[in-house]
Amino acid sequence: MTQRTDGDGKAGTHTHPPVEHTHDHWHVSHHHNGGIGDDFEHRAWWHTHAHNHNGITHSHDYNQKDEEQHHDKEAHIHDHADPTESPG
């Protein structure tokens, strides 16, 4: 699949190669507090194990150096049965 962006953010379109590495990574869930309506709270948790990231081409409005330096602070999604072969 060819990836592209429609328009550039402040960081411009760039590509990250596939990588496998280990660091704490975050998971975030939305916990419904009950009742009627949109009363949700964020619940965050984290753990460490080797995991992969497929290559991605994207753009964003925050600094690319900040993206790379603070990668381990971002929420990640993985197939926890096989986290180094996850599709995401």
KAJO-V823616 format. One record per run of one state. SS is the DSSP state (h for helix, s for strand, l for the rest). FROM is the first residue (numbers start at 1). LEN is the number of residues. If there is no record, write none. Layout:
SS	FROM	LEN
SS	FROM	LEN
//
This chain:
l	1	13
s	14	3
l	17	2
s	19	14
l	33	7
s	40	14
l	54	2
s	56	3
l	59	5
h	64	6
l	70	1
h	71	3
l	74	1
s	75	1
l	76	7
h	83	3
l	86	3
//
